[in-house]
Amino acid sequence: MERTYIKDVTPGTHRVQGFVENFRNKKNMAFIVVKDITGKLQVTVIKEEHPEMLELLDKLTIHSVVSFEGEVVASEYVKLGGKEMYPTSMKIESVAEALPIKDDSDIDVKMDYRWIDLRRDANHLMIRLQTTFTAALREFLVERNFVEIHTPKLIGAASESGSDVFSVKYFDTTAYLAQSPQFYKQMAMASGLERIFETGPVFRAEKSYTNKHATEFTGFDLEFSYIDSFEDVMKMEEELLAYALEKVKAAHGEEIKELFGLDVIVPALPFPRMKLADVYAELEARYGYTVPDELKGDLTTEAERMCKQLSMDMFGHEFLFITDYAAAERAFYHMRDERGVPCGYDLIWRGVEITTGAQREHRYEVLKAQAAEKGLDEDVKFYLEFFKYGCPPHGGFGLGIDRMTMLFLGMSIKEVQFLFRGPNRLTP
C-alpha cells in the first residue's frame, strides 16, 4: 500500500508514516499521535484484537518513527481532526532514545541538536513559509520575463571589500567566498539577459553577534535592464513583496497567528518613501532622537529600529523606502545624480533593513572613476571589463530569505535558518 500524507487521509484504508508525538499505553488500549510534515493523526490500538502488537507497543517511545496500515474513521470524540485510525499492522522503523533537549532549552543547546529542534510545529511552519515565499518570488518574476541564473560562490578577487570576505585555499592560489552575486548579476546585464534573479548562499566574514546577522545566509537577488531611474527598482520590489506576502498570508496566515501571535499584513501600494535627512528630522521632532551631523549620511542602527514606529505613525504602513544616502556610505557601483547623491535606497520592514537597492552605474569611465575614488580600481578590474563593450542601464536589489522569515515570525536569525552559521558556530 502506498503511503498517504496525513492531510490527505479520509475515511477508508490508508498507510501512514511519521514520528510519534504522543503515546499513552493503557491496559486495554493504546493511543498514539503520529505526525508527518502535513499534520497529525490519532492511532488507536485495541489490544485484545491485536496481541501481535503488544511487544511493539512496549518498545515504542516518543519520537520513534512508525508505520501503520488500517482503517480511518470519522469520530466526534477525537479532537485531533475528528478522525482516528484503527491499525491492522504496525511497524517501528526506528526507536528514539530520550531526547537531549526540550522546548524550553537554551537556544545554543537547541542548535547543537538542530535536527531534533526542527521537528517542532513552529519550525515545520517556518520551513513551509520559506518555501511558499520563495516560490511566490519566483512565480512573480518568471511571469515578467525574468530568468534564473546561478553565479559562482568561489571567486578570484574580494568582491566588494577585502575585510568582509572569507579566503580559502584554492589549489596553488587563494579564492574567496562571494559576499554577494552583485558583480555577476551585472555581468548578466552586459550579456543581454535583461532580467535575471538568483537564490543562493551569501557569505559575510563579519564578527556580528546580533539577532539578525549570520556569516552564511540565503539571498534572493534580482537585476533588470532598461530602467529610467531607481524608482523603477523600488516599484518592482514593492509589487514583488506585496504579491509574495499575499501568498504567504493565504497559505499560512492562520497558522502564523496561532503559533506566533503575529499577523501577516499584505502591504498597500505604493510603499511610502522618505529622504534620509527627512527621516532624521522626523525622528527628532517626534521622538527626540538626535545623532551627530557626521553620522547623518547613513542610517544608524537605532534610527533603523525607530523607523518601524515612524512609518506606522506617518503612513500607517509597515514598509518604508529611504533614499538620498551619502555617497561615502554607498557602494561605488551605485549611479549618482547631478548632485552626487546615490540613486538608491534602503527598504525597512518592521524596523529592520531588508534591502539595499539602486540603479547601477553602467558607464565605463564613470564607474572606473568611482571605483578609483574608493581605492578599489585594482581589486575590481575584472568587473570593470563587463562595461567596456556596451551595457544597458539597469538596477536591482537583494533580499535575505532568512531575515524576511525572522520578521514574519518575530524570531532571531539563529532560529529561522535550517542550520545557523555565525562566528562561533560551524556545526552541526
C-alpha positions, 0 to 999 in steps of 0.5 A: 500500500502506498503511503498517504500524507496525513492531510490527505487521509479520509475515511477508508484504508490508508498507510501512514508514516511519521514520528510519534508525538504522543503515546499513552499505553493503557491496559486495554488500549493504546493511543498514539499521535503520529505526525508527518510534515502535513499534520497529525493523526490519532492511532488507536490500538485495541489490544485484545484484537491485536496481541501481535502488537503488544511487544511493539507497543512496549518498545515504542517511545516518543519520537520513534518513527512508525508505520501503520496500515488500517482503517480511518474513521470519522469520530466526534470524540477525537479532537485531533481532526475528528478522525482516528485510525484503527491499525491492522499492522504496525511497524517501528522503523526506528526507536528514539532514545530520550531526547537531549533537549526540550522546548524550553532549552537554551537556544545554543543547546537547541542548535547543537541538536538542530535536527531534533529542534526542527521537528517542532510545529513552529519550525515545520511552519517556518520551513513551509513559509520559506518555501511558499515565499520563495516560490511566490518570488519566483512565480512573480518574476518568471511571469515578467520575463525574468530568468534564473541564473546561478553565479559562482560562490568561489571567486578570484578577487574580494568582491566588494571589500577585502575585510568582509570576505572569507579566503580559502585555499584554492589549489596553488592560489587563494579564492574567496567566498562571494559576499554577494552575486552583485558583480555577476548579476551585472555581468548578466546585464552586459550579456543581454539577459535583461532580467535575471534573479538568483537564490543562493548562499551569501557569505559575510566574514563579519564578527556580528553577534546580533539577532539578525546577522549570520556569516552564511545566509540565503539571498534572493537577488534580482537585476533588470535592464532598461530602467529610467531611474531607481524608482523603477527598482523600488516599484518592482520590489514593492509589487514583488513583496506585496504579491509574495506576502499575499501568498504567504498570508493565504497559505499560512496566515492562520497558522502564523497567528496561532503559533506566533501571535503575529499577523501577516499584513499584505502591504498597500501600494505604493510603499511610502518613501522618505529622504534620509535627512527627512527621516532624521528630522522626523525622528527628532521632532517626534521622538527626540532622537538626535545623532551627530551631523557626521553620522547623518549620511547613513542610517544608524542602527537605532534610527533603523529600529525607530523607523518601524514606529515612524512609518506606522505613525506617518503612513500607517504602513509597515514598509518604508523606502529611504533614499538620498544616502551619502555617497561615502556610505554607498557602494561605488557601483551605485549611479549618482545624480547631478548632485552626487547623491546615490540613486538608491535606497534602503527598504525597512520592514518592521524596523529592520533593513531588508534591502539595499537597492539602486540603479547601477552605474553602467558607464565605463569611465564613470564607474572606473572613476568611482571605483578609483575614488574608493581605492578599489580600481585594482581589486575590481578590474575584472568587473570593470571589463563587463562595461567596456563593450556596451551595457544597458542601464539597469538596477536591482536589489537583494533580499535575505530569505532568512531575515524576511522569515525572522520578521514574519515570525518575530524570531532571531536569525539563529532560529529561522535558518535550517542550520545557523552559521555565525562566528562561533558556530560551524556545526552541526 
